[in-house]
């Protein structure tokens, strides 16, 4: 994916140094000296990041930030200003800045912030494209992902989708086999129905009637003719999920139908021509089952003219950010809840998980995130509050060997109110977080698990300086 940035800095030497830093980090940079000069570069579909100094000749960086927010509130702007200007930082974050960097800054700090902003921008635009595609084709699901394995799968879909050949999809539970089947149906151009049948959910006693249909009087209770699933899929696609669970006796009948492209309803003698594509799916190795006598080998070769493999989620970890963002937005819309945010550390941790339930498990996780059932804040705080049991205070250690202050005891000694004690404890945590992060405000906010805007507000509230020289 391309990485690009618009850099606005009026000091020529600093502008050149910052541009070189970004270019060495893999970015294509458009560097200008003023907000006015950046105007032709600003557009709502810009697939990059804006880095701007606050103090500029003419329009300020905050003026530019407001203009960008009106253009696209999700276009990331990283604001740069002089050391110690906490009020300016708070104003920028309130105005919608993605991040705030103080001069002088390390090259690594700038690149870290710009790379995170670029990743977020790619996710935002990818999701917009997905929503636009869905608006045009609301009944067609998406094969979401840019990983190498998904790119290969999409190429196969483009090649075999329009061909009309029967297909076998292999994949674990939750990988999205039915999604792939629906995409193949859409790619086929067939105008008939997409009919999904879960072979493992139908009792054997009604299986034949459900699949092939029946004539009136074929059995007790069959008062009128019923069209089966295969016939209902005329001109379309029938999806046989969990085909490995189909009874052997019915496998013989299905094989004959697929070979002759003609079926007979239960209790009938007339053949019904069949024009439908068959896509089967299995989570088991059908060839291994056939060697054990549990699946007909001839049926395996009949349905497996083309075989597609759905990858496990842990085999396409690069797709997890895009998938999660997509599922979160869907869930937020469904439940009328705000979209939660997460840190790069959290996403890295989620990408490292095995996800045995695959994409289905990730979708469920996204819904829990939106509903607030799962915390989006890392579970390793810098310090734990003091707890009092039977009048005895207990404190948790802070990384670095320092114990948390015994605020309960101090409160008793000085008769401080509860709000005062809470403020004192919060101030101490923030000061220690800044010290632990070498006074990097963005890193301290991530370690504390709070948005940067929140931390800047608290720095102003408690009159805490960042301590940078």
C-alpha positions in Angstrom: 0.0 0.0 0.0 1.2 3.5 -0.7 2.1 5.8 2.2 2.0 9.6 1.6 2.0 12.7 3.6 1.4 16.5 3.2 4.0 18.4 5.3 3.3 22.0 6.2 6.3 23.8 7.9 7.5 27.3 7.4 11.1 26.9 8.6 13.0 25.7 5.5 15.6 23.7 7.4 13.1 21.9 9.6 10.9 21.3 6.6 13.7 19.6 4.7 14.8 17.5 7.7 11.2 16.4 8.4 10.6 15.6 4.7 13.8 13.5 4.6 12.7 11.6 7.7 9.4 10.7 6.3 10.8 9.8 2.9 13.3 7.5 4.6 10.4 5.9 6.4 8.8 5.0 3.0 6.4 8.0 2.6 5.9 10.1 -0.5 5.9 13.7 0.8 4.5 16.9 -0.6 6.2 19.6 1.5 4.9 23.2 1.5 5.7 26.3 3.6 2.1 27.5 4.4 -1.5 26.4 4.8 -2.4 28.4 1.8 0.1 26.5 -0.4 -1.4 23.2 0.9 -4.9 24.1 -0.3 -4.7 22.4 -3.8 -3.5 19.2 -2.1 -6.5 18.8 0.3 -9.3 16.6 -0.8 -11.8 14.3 1.0 -10.4 11.1 -0.6 -6.7 11.8 0.2 -5.2 8.5 1.1 -2.5 9.9 3.4 -1.6 11.9 6.5 -1.3 15.6 7.1 1.6 16.9 9.3 1.4 20.6 10.1 3.1 23.1 12.4 0.7 25.1 14.5 2.3 28.5 14.0 2.4 29.4 10.4 2.4 32.6 8.3 -1.1 33.4 7.3 -3.5 30.6 8.3 -2.4 28.7 11.4 -2.2 25.0 11.8 -5.4 25.1 13.9 -7.2 26.9 11.0 -6.0 24.2 8.7 -7.2 21.5 11.1 -10.7 23.0 11.2 -10.7 23.1 7.4 -9.7 19.5 7.1 -12.2 18.4 9.7 -15.0 20.0 7.6 -13.6 18.3 4.5 -13.3 14.9 6.1 -13.3 14.4 9.9 -11.5 11.1 9.5 -8.5 12.5 7.6 -5.7 12.3 10.2 -3.9 15.5 11.0 -0.8 15.5 13.2 -0.1 18.9 14.8 3.5 20.0 15.7 4.3 23.0 18.0 6.9 24.3 20.4 7.8 22.7 23.7 5.5 23.1 26.7 2.4 24.5 25.0 -0.1 22.3 26.7 -3.0 24.6 26.0 -2.3 24.4 22.3 -2.1 20.6 22.5 -5.5 20.5 24.3 -7.0 22.8 21.7 -5.7 20.8 18.8 -6.9 17.5 20.2 -10.4 19.0 20.9 -10.5 20.2 17.3 -9.9 16.6 16.1 -6.2 16.3 15.6 -5.1 12.6 15.4 -1.9 13.3 17.4 0.2 16.1 18.8 4.0 16.3 18.7 6.2 18.7 20.5 9.4 20.3 19.1 12.1 19.1 19.2 11.0 15.6 18.4 12.8 12.4 17.7 12.5 11.0 14.1 11.3 7.7 15.5 8.5 9.5 17.4 7.3 11.2 14.2 7.5 8.1 12.1 5.6 6.1 14.7 2.7 8.6 14.8 2.6 9.0 11.0 2.6 5.3 10.3 -0.2 4.7 12.8 -2.2 7.5 11.2 -1.6 6.1 7.7 -2.8 2.6 8.8 -5.9 4.2 10.2 -6.5 6.1 7.0 -6.2 3.0 4.9 -8.7 1.3 7.1 -11.2 4.2 6.9 -11.0 4.4 3.1 -11.2 0.6 2.6 -14.3 0.5 4.7 -15.9 3.3 2.8 -15.2 1.4 -0.5 -16.8 -1.7 1.1 -19.9 0.2 2.1 -20.2 1.8 -1.3 -19.9 -1.7 -3.0 -22.5 -3.0 -0.6 -24.9 -0.1 -1.3 -24.7 -1.0 -5.0 -24.9 -4.8 -4.4 -26.6 -5.1 -1.0 -27.2 -8.9 -1.3 -23.6 -9.7 -2.2 -21.2 -10.3 0.7 -17.6 -9.2 0.7 -14.3 -11.2 0.6 -12.5 -8.7 2.9 -8.8 -8.7 3.0 -5.6 -7.7 1.2 -3.3 -10.5 2.4 -1.5 -12.6 -0.2 -3.7 -15.7 0.4 -6.8 -13.6 -0.1 -5.5 -11.9 -3.2 -4.9 -15.4 -4.6 -8.4 -16.5 -3.7 -9.9 -13.4 -5.3 -8.0 -14.2 -8.5 -9.4 -17.7 -8.5 -12.9 -16.4 -8.0 -12.6 -14.1 -11.0 -11.3 -17.0 -13.1 -13.8 -19.7 -12.1 -16.8 -17.6 -11.0 -18.3 -17.0 -14.5 -17.4 -20.5 -15.7 -20.4 -22.2 -14.1 -18.3 -25.3 -13.1 -19.2 -27.1 -9.9 -16.9 -26.2 -7.0 -15.8 -27.8 -3.7 -14.8 -25.3 -0.9 -12.6 -26.7 1.9 -12.3 -24.8 5.2 -12.6 -24.9 8.9 -15.7 -23.8 10.7 -16.1 -20.0 10.7 -13.7 -19.3 7.8 -16.5 -17.9 5.6 -17.3 -20.8 3.2 -20.8 -19.6 2.6 -19.6 -16.0 2.0 -17.2 -17.4 -0.7 -20.1 -19.4 -2.2 -22.3 -16.3 -2.4 -19.4 -14.3 -4.1 -19.1 -17.1 -6.6 -22.8 -17.0 -7.3 -22.6 -13.2 -7.9 -19.6 -13.7 -10.1 -21.5 -16.3 -12.2 -24.0 -13.8 -13.5 -26.8 -16.3 -12.8 -30.2 -14.7 -12.3 -31.7 -17.6 -10.3 -31.8 -18.0 -6.5 -28.9 -18.8 -4.2 -30.1 -21.7 -2.1 -28.1 -22.8 0.9 -28.6 -26.2 2.4 -26.9 -27.4 5.6 -26.6 -31.1 5.1 -25.9 -31.7 8.7 -29.0 -29.9 9.9 -31.6 -32.0 8.0 -32.8 -35.3 9.5 -32.3 -38.3 7.2 -36.1 -38.9 7.2 -36.9 -35.7 5.4 -33.6 -35.2 3.5 -34.7 -36.6 0.2 -38.0 -34.7 0.2 -36.2 -31.4 1.1 -33.5 -31.8 -1.6 -35.5 -33.4 -4.5 -39.1 -32.5 -3.6 -42.1 -34.8 -3.7 -45.3 -35.4 -5.5 -48.8 -35.3 -3.8 -49.4 -38.6 -2.0 -45.7 -39.7 -2.0 -46.0 -40.4 1.7 -48.4 -39.8 4.6 -49.0 -36.1 4.9 -47.8 -35.2 1.4 -51.1 -33.6 0.4 -49.7 -31.6 -2.5 -46.6 -31.4 -4.7 -43.6 -29.7 -3.2 -40.6 -28.2 -5.1 -37.3 -29.3 -3.6 -34.2 -27.2 -2.9 -32.4 -28.2 -6.1 -35.4 -27.4 -8.3 -35.9 -24.1 -6.4 -32.4 -23.2 -7.4 -33.2 -23.4 -11.2 -31.0 -20.9 -13.0 -29.1 -20.1 -9.9 -26.7 -21.8 -7.4 -27.3 -24.5 -4.7 -24.8 -24.5 -1.8 -24.4 -27.8 0.0 -22.8 -27.0 3.3 -21.2 -29.8 5.4 -21.6 -32.2 2.6 -19.5 -34.7 4.5 -22.6 -35.4 6.7 -24.8 -36.4 3.8 -26.1 -40.0 4.2 -24.4 -42.5 1.8 -27.7 -43.6 0.3 -28.5 -40.0 -0.6 -25.0 -39.4 -2.0 -25.8 -42.0 -4.7 -28.9 -40.1 -5.7 -27.1 -36.7 -5.7 -24.4 -38.2 -7.8 -26.9 -39.3 -10.4 -28.6 -35.9 -10.5 -25.3 -34.1 -11.0 -24.3 -36.4 -13.8 -27.6 -36.3 -15.7 -28.6 -32.8 -14.6 -32.1 -34.2 -14.1 -34.0 -35.1 -11.0 -37.1 -37.0 -10.0 -39.3 -35.8 -7.2 -40.0 -38.3 -4.5 -43.1 -40.4 -5.6 -42.8 -39.2 -9.2 -41.6 -40.8 -12.4 -41.1 -37.7 -14.7 -37.6 -36.3 -14.9 -37.2 -32.6 -14.2 -34.3 -30.9 -16.1 -32.0 -29.2 -13.7 -30.1 -26.0 -14.5 -28.2 -25.0 -11.4 -24.6 -24.7 -10.3 -23.6 -26.8 -7.3 -21.1 -25.5 -4.8 -20.3 -27.9 -1.9 -18.4 -27.2 1.3 -16.7 -29.4 3.8 -14.6 -28.9 6.9 -13.3 -32.5 6.6 -10.9 -34.1 4.1 -13.4 -35.8 1.8 -10.8 -37.9 0.1 -9.6 -39.3 3.4 -13.3 -40.0 4.3 -13.8 -41.8 1.0 -10.8 -44.1 1.8 -12.6 -45.0 5.0 -15.8 -45.7 3.2 -17.5 -42.7 4.8 -17.9 -40.7 1.6 -18.3 -41.8 -2.0 -15.2 -41.3 -4.0 -17.0 -40.8 -7.2 -19.1 -38.0 -5.7 -16.0 -36.4 -4.4 -14.5 -36.3 -7.9 -17.8 -35.1 -9.4 -18.2 -32.1 -7.1 -14.5 -31.3 -6.8 -13.9 -30.3 -10.4 -12.5 -27.1 -8.9 -11.4 -27.0 -5.3 -11.0 -23.7 -3.4 -9.5 -23.5 0.1 -10.7 -20.9 2.6 -7.7 -19.9 4.8 -7.9 -19.9 8.6 -7.8 -16.4 10.2 -4.4 -17.1 11.7 -3.1 -17.7 8.2 -4.2 -14.2 7.2 -3.3 -12.1 10.2 -2.7 -9.0 8.1 -6.4 -8.9 7.3 -7.5 -8.7 11.0 -7.4 -4.9 11.3 -9.6 -4.4 8.2 -12.0 -7.2 9.2 -12.3 -6.0 12.7 -12.9 -2.4 11.6 -15.6 -3.6 9.2 -17.3 -5.8 11.8 -17.2 -3.0 14.4 -18.8 -0.5 12.1 -21.5 -3.0 11.2 -22.2 -3.7 14.9 -22.1 0.0 15.9 -24.8 0.7 13.3 -26.9 -2.3 14.3 -26.8 -1.6 18.0 -26.8 2.2 17.7 -23.6 2.5 19.7 -20.5 4.6 19.2 -17.5 3.0 17.4 -14.8 1.9 20.0 -11.2 2.7 19.5 -8.1 0.7 20.2 -4.3 1.1 20.5 -1.7 -0.3 18.1 -0.5 -2.5 21.0 -4.0 -4.0 21.4 -4.2 -4.7 17.7 -0.8 -6.3 17.7 -2.0 -8.5 20.6 -5.2 -9.5 18.8 -3.3 -10.3 15.6 -1.1 -12.7 17.6 -4.1 -14.7 18.8 -4.9 -18.1 17.3 -8.6 -17.4 16.7 -9.8 -21.0 16.6 -13.3 -19.8 15.6 -11.8 -17.9 12.7 -13.7 -15.0 11.1 -16.9 -15.9 12.9 -15.1 -15.6 16.2 -13.7 -12.2 15.2 -17.1 -11.0 14.3 -18.5 -12.0 17.7 -15.5 -10.3 19.3 -16.3 -7.1 17.4 -19.9 -7.1 18.6 -18.7 -7.5 22.2 -16.3 -4.6 21.7 -19.2 -2.4 20.5 -21.5 -3.5 23.4 -18.7 -2.8 26.0 -18.5 -6.4 27.1 -14.8 -6.5 26.2 -12.5 -3.8 27.5 -10.5 -2.0 24.8 -8.0 -0.8 27.4 -5.0 -3.0 28.0 -5.3 -4.9 31.3 -1.8 -4.0 32.5 -2.0 -0.6 34.2 1.0 1.2 35.5 -0.3 1.0 39.0 -3.3 -0.3 40.9 -5.3 1.8 43.4 -5.0 1.2 47.1 -7.6 -1.1 48.7 -8.4 -1.0 52.4 -9.4 -4.2 54.2 -10.3 -3.9 57.9 -8.5 -0.6 58.1 -5.2 -2.0 56.6 -4.2 -0.4 53.4 -2.9 -2.6 50.6 -1.0 -1.2 47.6 0.1 -2.7 44.3 3.7 -2.2 43.0 4.5 0.1 40.2 6.9 -0.9 37.4 10.3 0.3 38.3 10.2 -0.8 41.9 8.3 2.2 43.4 5.2 1.4 45.5 2.0 3.3 44.9 1.4 6.1 47.4 -0.7 5.0 50.4 -3.4 7.6 49.7 -5.9 6.0 52.1 -3.6 6.5 55.0 -2.7 10.0 53.8 -6.4 10.8 53.5 -7.0 9.7 57.1 -4.1 11.8 58.3 -5.1 15.0 56.5 -8.8 14.5 56.4 -8.9 14.9 52.7 -12.2 14.4 50.9 -12.6 11.4 48.5 -12.4 13.6 45.4 -9.2 15.1 46.7 -7.7 11.7 47.3 -8.8 10.5 43.8 -7.2 13.6 42.2 -4.0 13.1 44.2 -3.8 9.5 43.1 -4.5 10.3 39.5 -1.9 13.0 39.5 0.7 10.6 40.8 -0.2 8.0 38.2 0.1 10.5 35.4 3.5 11.8 36.6 4.8 8.2 36.9 3.5 7.3 33.5 5.2 10.3 31.9 8.5 9.4 33.7 8.2 5.8 32.5 7.6 6.9 28.9 10.5 9.4 29.0 7.9 12.2 28.9 6.5 11.0 25.6 2.8 12.1 26.0 1.5 9.9 23.3 3.2 6.8 24.7 2.1 7.6 28.2 -1.5 7.9 27.0 -1.2 4.5 25.4 0.3 3.0 28.5 -2.5 4.5 30.7 -5.1 3.3 28.2 -6.7 6.7 27.7 -7.1 8.9 24.6 -4.4 11.5 24.1 -7.0 14.2 24.3 -8.0 13.0 27.8 -4.4 13.0 29.0 -3.8 16.5 27.7 -6.9 17.7 29.5 -5.6 16.1 32.7 -2.1 17.6 32.3 -3.8 21.0 32.1 -6.1 20.2 35.0 -3.2 19.2 37.3 -0.8 21.8 35.8 1.7 19.0 35.0 4.5 19.8 32.6 5.8 17.2 30.1 9.3 17.7 31.4 10.9 17.8 28.0 13.9 20.1 27.6 
